[in-house]
């Protein structure tokens, strides 16, 4: 990490070392985001400077953020549960004067607008503030809640609209910024961000500097602080994690360099310099977060056999779809995730073969159909109406898998020899921009004018169209054949199944199993002792449903160790289907709640309150 500018004081740094900002002029700069108070057409942030101190005892971040801005009159920033001490403005980034500011009416979902008055010629706004100990974006862990049990730990999760709980800024994916940061923490703690990172050892002073020169949407600002170490994997890839998990993580992600090279071969140069992965403590609520240069990942993907690394190829794919070309609003979320699932499948095909890639896609499609059957029609469309709603409500499999299926349908109509250059050209054309669904439609019509596919049906109508591609997986077909035989009482013949086949097997079992069948399956294949989190989670669902006592200890251990919402929420939901189970679920949740991220804890609390 270069410290040429970092050693200077913030004010001087802003004036003399701030990078030249490349302003991308497009319609998204003037798109009003329903989930932000910002009015970018009037005044917007171009570049941000953070100077924050990490206080583990009080569980707060405190300090300043200085925004380089463009506009006049006033600027509106997004905040939520922040203590705003003062606002200052400056024409040159060096001489700051107090400025008038006011906090507006609080909204349950959006938080509170912060309006700062701008004198004529104002180019910089500096806010002095402190976060709340309960800020949704900040997960404070005690030493006992980490893998190493040595030191406390902090990590952030900004998507979709949580960055405003730790930074007062314009928290809209349509407003991209560059940023720099100075993070001061306890001596010998390691701090990393979604920027250039030091790969050596923790600084004795606990003082770190960061620089992100490529413009990113605010939800991609990310920070982690704790007992973190680094292991180089390839020339531009590596893994950060706690010492207790470092060897296993490095082994699991040995193919990182090959993944980057495969993606580049398909979609052009990787534009973020390095691709590293930070494996977080088990409480991380999601599978992965595509923070640029530093993917945040759950340790539940460490299975020992690389069977779950498709999650990493998904987050890597976001380096093109999502990070490079971003949804302008959360109603356009499918532009991030649909493209990413499609690209992920292509990366997996190059690395591990088409059969594995198609198998994983077929599993995802099955999960989509199962979820879509429970969704209202308004949430079965790609361009989902989220006005007045929490954007989390749009995070279903629809934008992910239905979006990827639409792209696959286009590929099948025109052929890869035409579709691959189209996708690569799309990433190049809109690089470092945030776009709307309407912009995508216009671009598609311009570049593929003779396309027969009814794109509007895919984007704006519920369900899966008749043009949905048929994904046939030989590997899953063999499992279905074995399940059919097993149902007739014949012996199971797994024939060296991989993890995804075992997962498909467990999900294809009859709704009702006898105690003897459960016991024999467990005896023959050791599901209760599985080290693969996907397989274990599927088995524990069956164990709850069938009151399989030998797995109840593993269930309690799993719920106490893992915080990934994808796994734990269905387990609590299954328990809550009976009065006895709901009582147990509430007791287990009360015991484990502090180990879960606020996002996951809130979702489970709401579930159990019904």
N, C-alpha and C positions, 0 to 999 in steps of 0.2 A: 504494500500500500504506500502510495506517495504521500509524504507529509510536507511537501514544499509549501503548500498554502495552509495546511492544517496547523502549523505552529504559530500562525498569526492570530491575533484577537479577532473575534467575530466581526466587529464593525469594520476593521481595516480589511478583513478578508472579503466582506461583501463588496467593498468598493473597488478593490484592486485585483482580486483573484476569481471573481465570479465568472463562470464560463459564458461564452456567447450563447444566448438562447436562440435556437432555431424554432421560430413560431410557425406552426403548421396552420395554414388558413383553410378551413373547411367549414361546412355547415354545422358540424357538431359543436363548434365553439359557441354557437348560439342556440343550441338545443336546450330547452328547459327540462331539467331532470326533476321528475316528481319526488325524488328522494333526497333532494338537496335544496337548501335555502338560497344557494348561490345564484347570482344573476350574471353569468359570464359575459353577456353582451354589453354590460355596463362596466364591470370591473372584474378582473380575474387574476389569479396567482399564476406566475410563470416559473418561479424557483423558490425553494424554501430552505432555510438554515435552522437546524435544531441545535440547541445547547441545553442538554438535560442531565440531571443528576438522578441516579437510581437509588431509592431508599427502601431497602428490603424490610427494615423494621416497621416503617409506617405503611409500606406497600403503596407508594406513590412515586410518580415521576414529577419533577419540578424543574422549572427553568424558563426558557424562552424559545419562541419560533419567530424567525424573521422572514417575511415573504417579500420577494420582489414582485411587483404588481404592474398591471397595465389597466388604466381606467381613471375615472374622476368622480367626484361627488361623494361616494361612499362605496365601501366594499363589504359584502356580506359573507361571513364564514360560518361553517357548520360546527357546532359543539354539542356535547352531551355529557352531563355530569362533570363538567370542568369548573374549577375555581379560577375565574379570570381576575387577576390583580390589577393589571393596567394595560393600556394600549399606547403605542408611540408611533410616530411617523417620521419619515426622513425623505429628503429629495435625493441624497447622494449615498445613503447607506452608512454614513459615518456620524452625522449629527442628528440625533433623534430628539424629538420634542413630544410632550404629552399630547394625546389626541382624545377627542370625545368618543365614547363608545357606549353602546347600550345592548343589553340582552333582551331579546323578544320573548314572546309567549312560548312556553315549552310544549312540545308535541311528544306524545308517548313513544312514537316510532322514530321520528326524525331528530329529536333533541331540541336544542335552543339556538336560534340564529344570533350571531354576534355581528353587530353593525358598527363599523368604524368610519368616522367622518374623515374625508381626505381633503387636505388643503391643496390649493393649486400647485401642480408640479410634484406632488407626492409620488415617489417611486418605490418606497419601502414601508412596510408595516411590521412592527414588532409587538408581539403579545407576550406578556409575562403571566404564567399560569401554573396550575398544579392539578394533577389528575385525582380522581376519587379512588379509594381502595377497592371499590366494587366496579371499576371501569370494565365494561364487557370485553374490550379488546385485550386487556392485560390479565394474564394468568400468572399469579404469584404462587409458587410451590415451596413448601418447606422441604428441608433436606430429606425427610422421610418419604416425601411424595415423588422423589426422583429415583432413577435407576441405581445411581451410585450411593445414595443415602449419605452424601458427604456435605453438600452445600445447597442452599436455597437456589431457586431457578426462576427466571422470568422469561416469558415469551409472549408475543403479540399475535393476534389474528384479526386482520382488518376487513376482510371481505364478508358481507358486501358493504355495509355502511358503519363499521365500527372504528375506523381510524379516527373519527371525530371524538371518540371517547378518550384518546390519548394525545391528539394534536388538534388545535383549532385551525381548520383549513377548509378549503372548498372540496368537500368529500363527494365528488361526483366522478364516475369513470370517464366522463366526457371532457374533463379538465386535466390535462397531463402536465406534470411538473418534473423538473430535475431537482435534486436535493443534495445537501451536505449535512453532516451531523457530527456533533461532539457529544459523546456519551461518557459520563463519569460515574464509575461504580466502585465497589470495594476493591482494595488491592488484591491482585492475583485472580480476580474473576475475569472470565473471557466474555467480551461482547462481540456479537456479529450482527450484520444488517444485510438487507437486500441491496447491497452496493459492493464496492471493492472491499475485501476483507484481508486482515493480516492472517497468514497461515502458520505462524510460528507458535509461540506460547503466550499465556496470559501476561499482560503488562503488569509489572510490579506496582505501578501507580494506579491502575484501573482507569486510565484515561485513553479513550479511543477516538479516532477520527475516521469518517466515512465520506465517500464521494460517489454519487450516482449521476453520471453525465448524460445518460439517455433519459428522455422524458417518459414518465410512467404515470398511470392513474393512481390516485392516493391510496386505494385499497392494497396496493403492492408495497407500501412502506412497511417494513417489518424489522423487528428487533428481538434478539434473544440474549440473555445474560446468565451465566452460570459456570459450573465446572465443565468446561467444554474443551475437547481436544480435536486435533485435525490429523487426517491421514491422506496423503496424496495417492490418487489412483492412477491418473494418466496425466498427460502434459497440461491439460486444462480442466481436469475434473478431480474431485476429492470429496471426502466425507468429514463432517463435523459431528461429534456427539459426545456423550459422557464416556469416561474411560471404560466403564463397565460394559459398554456396548460397542466399543470401537472396532475390535477385531471382527465381530460378527457382522457389523454393518459394512466394513470394508470388503469382506468376502462376498456378501450378498450383492453389492453394487460394483462388482469387478468389471461389468460390461458398460460402465458409464461412457467411456470414451467411444466405444463402438456404437452406442446409442446416438451420441451427438453426430458422429460421422455418417450414420445411416440417415438421420434426419436431414443433414446438410445435403446429402446426395439427392434427396427427394425434393427439398423445398428451399435450398439456397443457404447462404452463409449464416451461421449462428452469430448474432450481432450483439451478444451480451458479454463478450470476453471469456469469462469462465462459467462453467456449470458445476456447482457444488451442491451437496445435499446435507442438510442438517437433520439428523434423526433426533426427534424431541422425546421428552419423557412420555410415559404411557397415557397421560391425561389429555394429550392433543385430541381435539374432538372430531377431526376429519381425517381422511386418508392422507392427503397431501395438500400443500398450498404452494402455488407456482411463483412465489416471490422471485423476481429476476435475480439471476446469478446465484441464488441460494434457495433451492426448494426446501420447504419445511415438510418433513415426512413423519408419519406414525411408525413406531417400532413394531406395530403388528404386521408389517409386511416382511419382517425378517423371519423367514421360515427355515433357512438353512439350505434350501435347494433352488433359490431364485424363482420359485413358482409364482410369487406374487409381485415380481418387479414390473409388471405391466403398469402399476401405479406410477413408477418412476418415468416410464416412457410417456405416460399421460402428462405428467407435470413438465417434462422436457418439451413435449409438443406445444405446451402453452407458450414456450419461448417464441413461437411464431403466431399461434392463434390465441389471443387473449392479452399477452404482454406486448407483442409487436403491433397487432391489429386488435383493438379492444372494442367491446360493446359500449356504445355511447350512453345507454341507460340500462337499468336492470331488466326492462322489458325485452331488451335485445340480447339477453344472456346467452341464448342459443348460439349466437355468433362466436362467442368464446368457446363454449363447451361442445357444440356439435362438430365444429371444425377440429377441435382437439381430440375427440374420440375417434374421428376418422383418421387423423394423422397418427394417433397412437396405434391404431390397427395396422397401418402401413409400416410403422417402425417395427412393430412386433413381427410382422411378416418377414421383413428383411433379416431380423436377428434370429428368429426361432422357427421360421417356416410358416407357410400359409395355413396348414392344418391347425396349428396352435392358435394363430390369429383368428381364424374363422370360428374356432371353438369358443374362444373368449367373447367374440362378437355375438354368437348365438346365445350364450348364457346371458349377456347383457340384454338382448332383445326379449328373452323370456322374462327377465326381471321387469323390463319396461311394460310388457303386456300385463303382467300381474299388478303392477302399480297403477297403470292407466285405468284398469277396470274399477279402481276405487276412487279415481279423481273426478271432480266435476268437469263438464265439457269445457268450461272456460279455462281450465288449467291443462288441457290436452293439446293446446296449440303452441306453436313455437314462439310467436310474438305474443306473449302473455300480458294481459292488462293487470298491472300492479298498482294503479293509482289508489291511494288511500290504504294500501296494504303493506305489510312488512315484506321487503324483497326476499326474505328467507322463504316465503310461501312459493316463490317461483323456482326454488331449488329442488326439483324433482328429476326423475330420469328422462323426462320429456326433452328438455333442451339438450341433454347429453346424447341420448341414444336415438331419439327421433330425428334430431338434427343430423347425426352421422348417417342415418339411413337415407335421408334426403340427398346428401352428398354422394352416397354410394349409388343411389338411383341415377343421378346425373352421370356418374362415372360409367355405369353400365350402359347408358344410352349412347354416349359419345365415345367411349373407350378411353383407356388410360393414356394413350398416346396424345390425346387432346386435353384430357382433364388434368393431368399432372402439370402441364405448362400453364393451364388456367389458374390452378391453385397457387403455383409459385408466383405467377404474375400478380395475383390478388394480394399476396403478402408483400411483394415489392411495391405495388402501387399505393397501398394504404399503410406502409411502414410507419410506426410511431404516431398513428392516428387512431382516434376513436370514432366509430361509424355506427349508423343506425341500420335497421333492417331494410328501410327504404333505399338507403345508399347501396346496400348489397344487391337488392333487386335490380336497381338501375345498372350496376356494373355487370351483373349476370346477363341482362338483356343486351347490353352493348357488346360483350365479348362472345356470347353464345346466342345470337339472335334466332337461330333456327331450332332452339331447344324445344322439344315436344312436351316435356314433363310439366305438369300443372303445378308450378312452384307455389302459387297462391293457395292452392288446396293444402299443400304441405305446411305452409307457414301460418295460415289463418283459420283452418278448419280442424275440429277435434278428431281424435282417433288416428289410425294409420290408413293411408290411402290404398287403393287397389294396386297402385304402382310400387308398393313397398317391396324391396328386393327380398328374395328368398335365400336365406343363408343356410346352407346345408353343411353340417359338420359330421364327417365320418367318425371322428373320435367320440362325439356324443351319441351318435347312432349305435355304436357298439355298446355304450352304457345302457341305452334304452332296451336293447336286445337282452342284456343280462338282467335288467330289472324285471322284464317280462318273464324270464325263466325263473327268477327268484320268487316271484309272486306265485308261481305254480309249485313251489317247494323244491325246485332244483338248486343245486349248489352254485354259489357265485364264483365266477372265474374272472377276476379283475385284469389279468394279463398286463401287469405293470402299468396300471393307470397313473396318470399324472394328477396333480391336485385338483385341477378344474373338473376332471372326470369324476373324482370322488365327491366333489361338491354337487355336481349334477345328480349323482346317484342318491345322495341323501335327500335332495329336494324332490326326487321322483318317487320316493317311497310312498306307500299307501298312507292315508290320513290316520289310520288306526293300526297300531302294531301291538302285538302281545308282549308281555314282560319277558317271555322266553326269547322272542325274536330280538328284542332290544339287547338282552344279555348276550346272545350269540354273536350279534354284529359287533358288540363292544369287545368280546373275547377274541374274535377272529381278527379284528382290524384296529383295536386300541384307540377308538375315537375319543374316549374321555381323556386320553393322555396325548392327544395330537398337539404338535408344536406349530401347526398351521392354523392361524387365527380364523381364517374363513371356514375351514372344515370344522374346527372346534365349535364355532358359533352356530353353525347349522346343526351340529349334533346336540348342542345344549338346548336349542329350540325343541328338538324332538324329545329330549329328556324331560323338559318342563311339561310338555303336552302329555307325555305318557307316565309322568310321575316315576321316572326311572331313578331310584334312590342312589345307586352307585355313582351317578354323575353330579349329585347335588353339591358335593364338596368342591368339585371343579367349577361349578357354576358360581359359587360364592367367591372362589379365588379369582375367577375371570372378571367378575363385576367389580372386585376390589382393586384389580391390577390395571384394567383397560378402561380408557375414557373415550374411545372412538364411538361416536354416536351411532354410526351405521350398525355396530354390533350390539351395544348395550340397550338401546331403545327398544328394538324388537324383543329382547329377552324380558325386559320389564313389562312390555305390552302383553306378551304371552302369559306371564305369571298373573297379570291383572284380570285375566278372563274368568277367574274363579274367585269367590270371596276369600277362601283360604289363601290362594296364591297372591291376591292383592294385599292382604295383610303382610305376607312375607316380603313382597316387593317393596312396600313402604318401609319396612324395617331395614332391608338391605340398602335402599336408597338413602335413608337417614344415616346409615353407617358410612356410606361411600361418597356422599354428596360433595364433601370438601375436596375429594380427589378428582372431580369432574370439572371440566371447563364450564363457565357460566352458560354458554350456548347449549351444551348438552344437558346440564342440570335443569335449565329452564324448560327444555322440551320434555324431559321425563317428569318433572314436577307437574306440568300441565296435564300430561297423560294420566298420572296417578290421581289427579284431582277430579277427574271425570267420574 
